[in-house]
């Protein structure tokens, strides 16, 4: 006994094997879970770091772009000043110097104001970076401005990078006479970096010509870049080839501190879980005895027959291995089988109640708004001094909301009850035209373009039901495209782009196939997410605020009731295509 390994001793009995297997399973499960969670936490920490540094980079770009645009507009306004133009025409440097000094107090953040004559010679300067004026005057930016082109240039300085906006000073509009140039510059130095760090939470450094000219780091920036301590994102500051970049640095040490805290917590939790699981396994294993064989036999019989209501034998009477635990287990098994049968009955009832609850919620949500409008209109009609115009508007609102309530009830009934079809010959192209007109009359949305096959002849179908299905799908497509246009308009910066964004539309197409007619509804909307695509035909499923989630299910019931098929192909960000295949004859034997 003493020479036998512990594993052999534990495996010699059922109790020992259960304990050993449970303990090993607990250790393995906790170990795998700890490893997976640790990997995911570490990866998520790195991804979070990358997201934060990208956000910081975007903020740096926005601030720099905003400041550049501000200085460009300011330079244009100063260059268009009549007094400055008059001073430049005098070709007298002191006169121009006196004039340019007037703008100094107005531009507290400007580090350089520079005026040159038509030959590019410096006439006046202002600002604490005036020493860079000869260097700026010798740049291509001044020559470009003398040629009538505005230019943004970058110049390295001992304390940072000087960004200069150079604009021409001209007279006339059609054939302007260039009198000289005006340059306005601001220094991107440590003070700007401190401001950026306060906004983004990331350290920032400016590099040009392979040298770090300004940084918010207190340590050696080159050494920090050479190490793996910081995540680094480069953002160009000027045109390609300028060599000026902004380096956004995010410390991994701060991120790792939170990750390490999570890892420590996971390790402690896993150790406690393994300890508890081992103790629990030992406690459970001690309660297992040989009377389990009888219960196991019954379970085996249940497994083979599938009869979940099977009751086990009563243990203990006349049995050598009678004990209260086994008897309790047998009684519990009997109770379980009874509960399964009862649960099956209750589940059926609950499913019906759940469906009724979902339907009630949808109906209550859809009915409440029309009722409130009707109530408000009736209140208006009760007023003593109501005029005829207000009365007509109130009556119109009541009629419109009653029609809306009727439509809601009809949608629910159409979905809940079997559809009775009245088939007759119909021109599919005329049906599509009327469906497009009806969808466009339903409210604001994208235009519906028609692409109809002249060879699509008459089909035998229920024209009214098919029209309802097509109008539902067209209205959904128009709303999708409209929402996409609105979101794109918010980011449009020019009228030309705005006009382009309004050209999105919905296309209703018919084509003849080998066995019938194919109707396609193609839109250029935002598309449907893959996780939602599998549920678009589920009742009450909707991603549209205020939708009932019955439009597409009703359309599917109609199409399939007419012997056709309906499929959806969608690409997020590109659009959606709904394809309806109908037979030439939808008549079915009764």
Secondary structure as a PSIPRED ss2 file (coil, helix, strand):
# PSIPRED VFORMAT (PSIPRED V4.0)

   1 X C   1.000  0.000  0.000
   2 X C   1.000  0.000  0.000
   3 X C   1.000  0.000  0.000
   4 X C   1.000  0.000  0.000
   5 X C   1.000  0.000  0.000
   6 X H   0.000  1.000  0.000
   7 X H   0.000  1.000  0.000
   8 X H   0.000  1.000  0.000
   9 X H   0.000  1.000  0.000
  10 X H   0.000  1.000  0.000
  11 X C   1.000  0.000  0.000
  12 X C   1.000  0.000  0.000
  13 X C   1.000  0.000  0.000
  14 X H   0.000  1.000  0.000
  15 X H   0.000  1.000  0.000
  16 X H   0.000  1.000  0.000
  17 X H   0.000  1.000  0.000
  18 X H   0.000  1.000  0.000
  19 X H   0.000  1.000  0.000
  20 X H   0.000  1.000  0.000
  21 X H   0.000  1.000  0.000
  22 X H   0.000  1.000  0.000
  23 X H   0.000  1.000  0.000
  24 X H   0.000  1.000  0.000
  25 X H   0.000  1.000  0.000
  26 X H   0.000  1.000  0.000
  27 X H   0.000  1.000  0.000
  28 X H   0.000  1.000  0.000
  29 X H   0.000  1.000  0.000
  30 X H   0.000  1.000  0.000
  31 X H   0.000  1.000  0.000
  32 X H   0.000  1.000  0.000
  33 X H   0.000  1.000  0.000
  34 X H   0.000  1.000  0.000
  35 X H   0.000  1.000  0.000
  36 X H   0.000  1.000  0.000
  37 X H   0.000  1.000  0.000
  38 X H   0.000  1.000  0.000
  39 X H   0.000  1.000  0.000
  40 X H   0.000  1.000  0.000
  41 X H   0.000  1.000  0.000
  42 X H   0.000  1.000  0.000
  43 X H   0.000  1.000  0.000
  44 X H   0.000  1.000  0.000
  45 X H   0.000  1.000  0.000
  46 X H   0.000  1.000  0.000
  47 X H   0.000  1.000  0.000
  48 X H   0.000  1.000  0.000
  49 X H   0.000  1.000  0.000
  50 X H   0.000  1.000  0.000
  51 X H   0.000  1.000  0.000
  52 X H   0.000  1.000  0.000
  53 X H   0.000  1.000  0.000
  54 X H   0.000  1.000  0.000
  55 X H   0.000  1.000  0.000
  56 X H   0.000  1.000  0.000
  57 X H   0.000  1.000  0.000
  58 X H   0.000  1.000  0.000
  59 X H   0.000  1.000  0.000
  60 X H   0.000  1.000  0.000
  61 X H   0.000  1.000  0.000
  62 X H   0.000  1.000  0.000
  63 X H   0.000  1.000  0.000
  64 X H   0.000  1.000  0.000
  65 X H   0.000  1.000  0.000
  66 X H   0.000  1.000  0.000
  67 X H   0.000  1.000  0.000
  68 X H   0.000  1.000  0.000
  69 X H   0.000  1.000  0.000
  70 X H   0.000  1.000  0.000
  71 X H   0.000  1.000  0.000
  72 X H   0.000  1.000  0.000
  73 X H   0.000  1.000  0.000
  74 X H   0.000  1.000  0.000
  75 X H   0.000  1.000  0.000
  76 X H   0.000  1.000  0.000
  77 X H   0.000  1.000  0.000
  78 X H   0.000  1.000  0.000
  79 X H   0.000  1.000  0.000
  80 X C   1.000  0.000  0.000
  81 X C   1.000  0.000  0.000
  82 X H   0.000  1.000  0.000
  83 X H   0.000  1.000  0.000
  84 X H   0.000  1.000  0.000
  85 X H   0.000  1.000  0.000
  86 X H   0.000  1.000  0.000
  87 X H   0.000  1.000  0.000
  88 X H   0.000  1.000  0.000
  89 X H   0.000  1.000  0.000
  90 X C   1.000  0.000  0.000
  91 X C   1.000  0.000  0.000
  92 X C   1.000  0.000  0.000
  93 X H   0.000  1.000  0.000
  94 X H   0.000  1.000  0.000
  95 X H   0.000  1.000  0.000
  96 X H   0.000  1.000  0.000
  97 X H   0.000  1.000  0.000
  98 X H   0.000  1.000  0.000
  99 X H   0.000  1.000  0.000
 100 X H   0.000  1.000  0.000
 101 X H   0.000  1.000  0.000
 102 X C   1.000  0.000  0.000
 103 X C   1.000  0.000  0.000
 104 X C   1.000  0.000  0.000
 105 X C   1.000  0.000  0.000
 106 X C   1.000  0.000  0.000
 107 X C   1.000  0.000  0.000
 108 X C   1.000  0.000  0.000
 109 X C   1.000  0.000  0.000
 110 X C   1.000  0.000  0.000
 111 X C   1.000  0.000  0.000
 112 X E   0.000  0.000  1.000
 113 X E   0.000  0.000  1.000
 114 X E   0.000  0.000  1.000
 115 X E   0.000  0.000  1.000
 116 X E   0.000  0.000  1.000
 117 X E   0.000  0.000  1.000
 118 X C   1.000  0.000  0.000
 119 X C   1.000  0.000  0.000
 120 X C   1.000  0.000  0.000
 121 X C   1.000  0.000  0.000
 122 X E   0.000  0.000  1.000
 123 X E   0.000  0.000  1.000
 124 X E   0.000  0.000  1.000
 125 X E   0.000  0.000  1.000
 126 X E   0.000  0.000  1.000
 127 X C   1.000  0.000  0.000
 128 X C   1.000  0.000  0.000
 129 X C   1.000  0.000  0.000
 130 X H   0.000  1.000  0.000
 131 X H   0.000  1.000  0.000
 132 X H   0.000  1.000  0.000
 133 X H   0.000  1.000  0.000
 134 X H   0.000  1.000  0.000
 135 X H   0.000  1.000  0.000
 136 X H   0.000  1.000  0.000
 137 X H   0.000  1.000  0.000
 138 X C   1.000  0.000  0.000
 139 X C   1.000  0.000  0.000
 140 X H   0.000  1.000  0.000
 141 X H   0.000  1.000  0.000
 142 X H   0.000  1.000  0.000
 143 X H   0.000  1.000  0.000
 144 X H   0.000  1.000  0.000
 145 X H   0.000  1.000  0.000
 146 X H   0.000  1.000  0.000
 147 X C   1.000  0.000  0.000
 148 X C   1.000  0.000  0.000
 149 X C   1.000  0.000  0.000
 150 X C   1.000  0.000  0.000
 151 X E   0.000  0.000  1.000
 152 X E   0.000  0.000  1.000
 153 X E   0.000  0.000  1.000
 154 X E   0.000  0.000  1.000
 155 X E   0.000  0.000  1.000
 156 X E   0.000  0.000  1.000
 157 X E   0.000  0.000  1.000
 158 X C   1.000  0.000  0.000
 159 X C   1.000  0.000  0.000
 160 X E   0.000  0.000  1.000
 161 X E   0.000  0.000  1.000
 162 X E   0.000  0.000  1.000
 163 X E   0.000  0.000  1.000
 164 X E   0.000  0.000  1.000
 165 X E   0.000  0.000  1.000
 166 X E   0.000  0.000  1.000
 167 X E   0.000  0.000  1.000
 168 X E   0.000  0.000  1.000
 169 X E   0.000  0.000  1.000
 170 X E   0.000  0.000  1.000
 171 X E   0.000  0.000  1.000
 172 X C   1.000  0.000  0.000
 173 X C   1.000  0.000  0.000
 174 X C   1.000  0.000  0.000
 175 X C   1.000  0.000  0.000
 176 X C   1.000  0.000  0.000
 177 X E   0.000  0.000  1.000
 178 X E   0.000  0.000  1.000
 179 X E   0.000  0.000  1.000
 180 X E   0.000  0.000  1.000
 181 X E   0.000  0.000  1.000
 182 X E   0.000  0.000  1.000
 183 X E   0.000  0.000  1.000
 184 X E   0.000  0.000  1.000
 185 X E   0.000  0.000  1.000
 186 X E   0.000  0.000  1.000
 187 X E   0.000  0.000  1.000
 188 X E   0.000  0.000  1.000
 189 X C   1.000  0.000  0.000
 190 X H   0.000  1.000  0.000
 191 X H   0.000  1.000  0.000
 192 X H   0.000  1.000  0.000
 193 X H   0.000  1.000  0.000
 194 X H   0.000  1.000  0.000
 195 X H   0.000  1.000  0.000
 196 X H   0.000  1.000  0.000
 197 X H   0.000  1.000  0.000
 198 X H   0.000  1.000  0.000
 199 X H   0.000  1.000  0.000
 200 X H   0.000  1.000  0.000
 201 X C   1.000  0.000  0.000
 202 X C   1.000  0.000  0.000
 203 X E   0.000  0.000  1.000
 204 X E   0.000  0.000  1.000
 205 X E   0.000  0.000  1.000
 206 X E   0.000  0.000  1.000
 207 X E   0.000  0.000  1.000
 208 X E   0.000  0.000  1.000
 209 X C   1.000  0.000  0.000
 210 X C   1.000  0.000  0.000
 211 X E   0.000  0.000  1.000
 212 X E   0.000  0.000  1.000
 213 X E   0.000  0.000  1.000
 214 X E   0.000  0.000  1.000
 215 X E   0.000  0.000  1.000
 216 X C   1.000  0.000  0.000
 217 X C   1.000  0.000  0.000
 218 X C   1.000  0.000  0.000
 219 X C   1.000  0.000  0.000
 220 X C   1.000  0.000  0.000
 221 X H   0.000  1.000  0.000
 222 X H   0.000  1.000  0.000
 223 X H   0.000  1.000  0.000
 224 X H   0.000  1.000  0.000
 225 X H   0.000  1.000  0.000
 226 X H   0.000  1.000  0.000
 227 X C   1.000  0.000  0.000
 228 X C   1.000  0.000  0.000
 229 X C   1.000  0.000  0.000
 230 X E   0.000  0.000  1.000
 231 X E   0.000  0.000  1.000
 232 X E   0.000  0.000  1.000
 233 X E   0.000  0.000  1.000
 234 X E   0.000  0.000  1.000
 235 X E   0.000  0.000  1.000
 236 X E   0.000  0.000  1.000
 237 X C   1.000  0.000  0.000
 238 X C   1.000  0.000  0.000
 239 X C   1.000  0.000  0.000
 240 X C   1.000  0.000  0.000
 241 X C   1.000  0.000  0.000
 242 X C   1.000  0.000  0.000
 243 X C   1.000  0.000  0.000
 244 X E   0.000  0.000  1.000
 245 X E   0.000  0.000  1.000
 246 X E   0.000  0.000  1.000
 247 X E   0.000  0.000  1.000
 248 X E   0.000  0.000  1.000
 249 X E   0.000  0.000  1.000
 250 X E   0.000  0.000  1.000
 251 X E   0.000  0.000  1.000
 252 X H   0.000  1.000  0.000
 253 X H   0.000  1.000  0.000
 254 X H   0.000  1.000  0.000
 255 X H   0.000  1.000  0.000
 256 X H   0.000  1.000  0.000
 257 X H   0.000  1.000  0.000
 258 X H   0.000  1.000  0.000
 259 X H   0.000  1.000  0.000
 260 X H   0.000  1.000  0.000
 261 X H   0.000  1.000  0.000
 262 X H   0.000  1.000  0.000
 263 X H   0.000  1.000  0.000
 264 X H   0.000  1.000  0.000
 265 X H   0.000  1.000  0.000
 266 X H   0.000  1.000  0.000
 267 X H   0.000  1.000  0.000
 268 X H   0.000  1.000  0.000
 269 X H   0.000  1.000  0.000
 270 X H   0.000  1.000  0.000
 271 X H   0.000  1.000  0.000
 272 X H   0.000  1.000  0.000
 273 X H   0.000  1.000  0.000
 274 X H   0.000  1.000  0.000
 275 X H   0.000  1.000  0.000
 276 X H   0.000  1.000  0.000
 277 X H   0.000  1.000  0.000
 278 X H   0.000  1.000  0.000
 279 X H   0.000  1.000  0.000
 280 X H   0.000  1.000  0.000
 281 X H   0.000  1.000  0.000
 282 X H   0.000  1.000  0.000
 283 X H   0.000  1.000  0.000
 284 X H   0.000  1.000  0.000
 285 X H   0.000  1.000  0.000
 286 X H   0.000  1.000  0.000
 287 X C   1.000  0.000  0.000
 288 X C   1.000  0.000  0.000
 289 X C   1.000  0.000  0.000
 290 X C   1.000  0.000  0.000
 291 X C   1.000  0.000  0.000
 292 X H   0.000  1.000  0.000
 293 X H   0.000  1.000  0.000
 294 X H   0.000  1.000  0.000
 295 X H   0.000  1.000  0.000
 296 X H   0.000  1.000  0.000
 297 X H   0.000  1.000  0.000
 298 X H   0.000  1.000  0.000
 299 X H   0.000  1.000  0.000
 300 X H   0.000  1.000  0.000
 301 X H   0.000  1.000  0.000
 302 X H   0.000  1.000  0.000
 303 X H   0.000  1.000  0.000
 304 X H   0.000  1.000  0.000
 305 X H   0.000  1.000  0.000
 306 X C   1.000  0.000  0.000
 307 X C   1.000  0.000  0.000
 308 X C   1.000  0.000  0.000
 309 X C   1.000  0.000  0.000
 310 X C   1.000  0.000  0.000
 311 X C   1.000  0.000  0.000
 312 X C   1.000  0.000  0.000
 313 X C   1.000  0.000  0.000
 314 X C   1.000  0.000  0.000
 315 X C   1.000  0.000  0.000
 316 X C   1.000  0.000  0.000
 317 X C   1.000  0.000  0.000
 318 X C   1.000  0.000  0.000
 319 X C   1.000  0.000  0.000
 320 X C   1.000  0.000  0.000
 321 X C   1.000  0.000  0.000
 322 X C   1.000  0.000  0.000
 323 X C   1.000  0.000  0.000
 324 X H   0.000  1.000  0.000
 325 X H   0.000  1.000  0.000
 326 X H   0.000  1.000  0.000
 327 X H   0.000  1.000  0.000
 328 X H   0.000  1.000  0.000
 329 X H   0.000  1.000  0.000
 330 X H   0.000  1.000  0.000
 331 X H   0.000  1.000  0.000
 332 X H   0.000  1.000  0.000
 333 X H   0.000  1.000  0.000
 334 X H   0.000  1.000  0.000
 335 X H   0.000  1.000  0.000
 336 X H   0.000  1.000  0.000
 337 X H   0.000  1.000  0.000
 338 X H   0.000  1.000  0.000
 339 X H   0.000  1.000  0.000
 340 X H   0.000  1.000  0.000
 341 X H   0.000  1.000  0.000
 342 X H   0.000  1.000  0.000
 343 X H   0.000  1.000  0.000
 344 X H   0.000  1.000  0.000
 345 X H   0.000  1.000  0.000
 346 X H   0.000  1.000  0.000
 347 X H   0.000  1.000  0.000
 348 X H   0.000  1.000  0.000
 349 X H   0.000  1.000  0.000
 350 X H   0.000  1.000  0.000
 351 X H   0.000  1.000  0.000
 352 X H   0.000  1.000  0.000
 353 X H   0.000  1.000  0.000
 354 X H   0.000  1.000  0.000
 355 X H   0.000  1.000  0.000
 356 X H   0.000  1.000  0.000
 357 X H   0.000  1.000  0.000
 358 X H   0.000  1.000  0.000
 359 X H   0.000  1.000  0.000
 360 X H   0.000  1.000  0.000
 361 X H   0.000  1.000  0.000
 362 X H   0.000  1.000  0.000
 363 X H   0.000  1.000  0.000
 364 X H   0.000  1.000  0.000
 365 X H   0.000  1.000  0.000
 366 X H   0.000  1.000  0.000
 367 X H   0.000  1.000  0.000
 368 X H   0.000  1.000  0.000
 369 X H   0.000  1.000  0.000
 370 X H   0.000  1.000  0.000
 371 X H   0.000  1.000  0.000
 372 X H   0.000  1.000  0.000
 373 X H   0.000  1.000  0.000
 374 X H   0.000  1.000  0.000
 375 X H   0.000  1.000  0.000
 376 X H   0.000  1.000  0.000
 377 X H   0.000  1.000  0.000
 378 X H   0.000  1.000  0.000
 379 X H   0.000  1.000  0.000
 380 X H   0.000  1.000  0.000
 381 X H   0.000  1.000  0.000
 382 X C   1.000  0.000  0.000
 383 X C   1.000  0.000  0.000
 384 X C   1.000  0.000  0.000
 385 X C   1.000  0.000  0.000
 386 X C   1.000  0.000  0.000
 387 X C   1.000  0.000  0.000
 388 X H   0.000  1.000  0.000
 389 X H   0.000  1.000  0.000
 390 X H   0.000  1.000  0.000
 391 X H   0.000  1.000  0.000
 392 X H   0.000  1.000  0.000
 393 X H   0.000  1.000  0.000
 394 X H   0.000  1.000  0.000
 395 X H   0.000  1.000  0.000
 396 X H   0.000  1.000  0.000
 397 X H   0.000  1.000  0.000
 398 X H   0.000  1.000  0.000
 399 X H   0.000  1.000  0.000
 400 X H   0.000  1.000  0.000
 401 X H   0.000  1.000  0.000
 402 X H   0.000  1.000  0.000
 403 X H   0.000  1.000  0.000
 404 X H   0.000  1.000  0.000
 405 X H   0.000  1.000  0.000
 406 X H   0.000  1.000  0.000
 407 X H   0.000  1.000  0.000
 408 X H   0.000  1.000  0.000
 409 X H   0.000  1.000  0.000
 410 X H   0.000  1.000  0.000
 411 X H   0.000  1.000  0.000
 412 X H   0.000  1.000  0.000
 413 X H   0.000  1.000  0.000
 414 X H   0.000  1.000  0.000
 415 X H   0.000  1.000  0.000
 416 X H   0.000  1.000  0.000
 417 X C   1.000  0.000  0.000
 418 X C   1.000  0.000  0.000
 419 X C   1.000  0.000  0.000
 420 X C   1.000  0.000  0.000
 421 X C   1.000  0.000  0.000
 422 X C   1.000  0.000  0.000
 423 X C   1.000  0.000  0.000
 424 X E   0.000  0.000  1.000
 425 X E   0.000  0.000  1.000
 426 X E   0.000  0.000  1.000
 427 X E   0.000  0.000  1.000
 428 X H   0.000  1.000  0.000
 429 X H   0.000  1.000  0.000
 430 X H   0.000  1.000  0.000
 431 X H   0.000  1.000  0.000
 432 X H   0.000  1.000  0.000
 433 X H   0.000  1.000  0.000
 434 X H   0.000  1.000  0.000
 435 X H   0.000  1.000  0.000
 436 X H   0.000  1.000  0.000
 437 X H   0.000  1.000  0.000
 438 X H   0.000  1.000  0.000
 439 X H   0.000  1.000  0.000
 440 X H   0.000  1.000  0.000
 441 X C   1.000  0.000  0.000
 442 X C   1.000  0.000  0.000
 443 X C   1.000  0.000  0.000
 444 X C   1.000  0.000  0.000
 445 X C   1.000  0.000  0.000
 446 X C   1.000  0.000  0.000
 447 X C   1.000  0.000  0.000
 448 X E   0.000  0.000  1.000
 449 X E   0.000  0.000  1.000
 450 X E   0.000  0.000  1.000
 451 X E   0.000  0.000  1.000
 452 X C   1.000  0.000  0.000
 453 X C   1.000  0.000  0.000
 454 X C   1.000  0.000  0.000
 455 X C   1.000  0.000  0.000
 456 X C   1.000  0.000  0.000
 457 X C   1.000  0.000  0.000
 458 X E   0.000  0.000  1.000
 459 X E   0.000  0.000  1.000
 460 X E   0.000  0.000  1.000
 461 X E   0.000  0.000  1.000
 462 X C   1.000  0.000  0.000
 463 X H   0.000  1.000  0.000
 464 X H   0.000  1.000  0.000
 465 X H   0.000  1.000  0.000
 466 X H   0.000  1.000  0.000
 467 X H   0.000  1.000  0.000
 468 X H   0.000  1.000  0.000
 469 X H   0.000  1.000  0.000
 470 X H   0.000  1.000  0.000
 471 X H   0.000  1.000  0.000
 472 X H   0.000  1.000  0.000
 473 X H   0.000  1.000  0.000
 474 X H   0.000  1.000  0.000
 475 X H   0.000  1.000  0.000
 476 X H   0.000  1.000  0.000
 477 X H   0.000  1.000  0.000
 478 X H   0.000  1.000  0.000
 479 X H   0.000  1.000  0.000
 480 X H   0.000  1.000  0.000
 481 X H   0.000  1.000  0.000
 482 X H   0.000  1.000  0.000
 483 X H   0.000  1.000  0.000
 484 X H   0.000  1.000  0.000
 485 X H   0.000  1.000  0.000
 486 X H   0.000  1.000  0.000
 487 X H   0.000  1.000  0.000
 488 X H   0.000  1.000  0.000
 489 X H   0.000  1.000  0.000
 490 X C   1.000  0.000  0.000
 491 X C   1.000  0.000  0.000
 492 X C   1.000  0.000  0.000
 493 X C   1.000  0.000  0.000
 494 X C   1.000  0.000  0.000
 495 X H   0.000  1.000  0.000
 496 X H   0.000  1.000  0.000
 497 X H   0.000  1.000  0.000
 498 X H   0.000  1.000  0.000
 499 X H   0.000  1.000  0.000
 500 X H   0.000  1.000  0.000
 501 X H   0.000  1.000  0.000
 502 X C   1.000  0.000  0.000
 503 X C   1.000  0.000  0.000
 504 X C   1.000  0.000  0.000
 505 X C   1.000  0.000  0.000
 506 X E   0.000  0.000  1.000
 507 X E   0.000  0.000  1.000
 508 X E   0.000  0.000  1.000
 509 X E   0.000  0.000  1.000
 510 X E   0.000  0.000  1.000
 511 X E   0.000  0.000  1.000
 512 X E   0.000  0.000  1.000
 513 X C   1.000  0.000  0.000
 514 X C   1.000  0.000  0.000
 515 X C   1.000  0.000  0.000
 516 X E   0.000  0.000  1.000
 517 X E   0.000  0.000  1.000
 518 X E   0.000  0.000  1.000
 519 X E   0.000  0.000  1.000
 520 X E   0.000  0.000  1.000
 521 X E   0.000  0.000  1.000
 522 X E   0.000  0.000  1.000
 523 X E   0.000  0.000  1.000
 524 X C   1.000  0.000  0.000
 525 X C   1.000  0.000  0.000
 526 X C   1.000  0.000  0.000
 527 X C   1.000  0.000  0.000
 528 X C   1.000  0.000  0.000
 529 X C   1.000  0.000  0.000
 530 X H   0.000  1.000  0.000
 531 X H   0.000  1.000  0.000
 532 X H   0.000  1.000  0.000
 533 X H   0.000  1.000  0.000
 534 X C   1.000  0.000  0.000
 535 X C   1.000  0.000  0.000
 536 X C   1.000  0.000  0.000
 537 X C   1.000  0.000  0.000
 538 X C   1.000  0.000  0.000
 539 X C   1.000  0.000  0.000
 540 X C   1.000  0.000  0.000
 541 X C   1.000  0.000  0.000
 542 X C   1.000  0.000  0.000
 543 X C   1.000  0.000  0.000
 544 X C   1.000  0.000  0.000
 545 X C   1.000  0.000  0.000
 546 X C   1.000  0.000  0.000
 547 X C   1.000  0.000  0.000
 548 X C   1.000  0.000  0.000
 549 X C   1.000  0.000  0.000
 550 X C   1.000  0.000  0.000
 551 X H   0.000  1.000  0.000
 552 X H   0.000  1.000  0.000
 553 X H   0.000  1.000  0.000
 554 X H   0.000  1.000  0.000
 555 X H   0.000  1.000  0.000
 556 X H   0.000  1.000  0.000
 557 X H   0.000  1.000  0.000
 558 X H   0.000  1.000  0.000
 559 X H   0.000  1.000  0.000
 560 X H   0.000  1.000  0.000
 561 X H   0.000  1.000  0.000
 562 X C   1.000  0.000  0.000
 563 X C   1.000  0.000  0.000
 564 X C   1.000  0.000  0.000
 565 X E   0.000  0.000  1.000
 566 X E   0.000  0.000  1.000
 567 X E   0.000  0.000  1.000
 568 X E   0.000  0.000  1.000
 569 X E   0.000  0.000  1.000
 570 X E   0.000  0.000  1.000
 571 X E   0.000  0.000  1.000
 572 X C   1.000  0.000  0.000
 573 X C   1.000  0.000  0.000
 574 X C   1.000  0.000  0.000
 575 X E   0.000  0.000  1.000
 576 X E   0.000  0.000  1.000
 577 X E   0.000  0.000  1.000
 578 X E   0.000  0.000  1.000
 579 X E   0.000  0.000  1.000
 580 X E   0.000  0.000  1.000
 581 X E   0.000  0.000  1.000
 582 X E   0.000  0.000  1.000
 583 X E   0.000  0.000  1.000
 584 X C   1.000  0.000  0.000
 585 X E   0.000  0.000  1.000
 586 X C   1.000  0.000  0.000
 587 X C   1.000  0.000  0.000
 588 X C   1.000  0.000  0.000
 589 X C   1.000  0.000  0.000
 590 X C   1.000  0.000  0.000
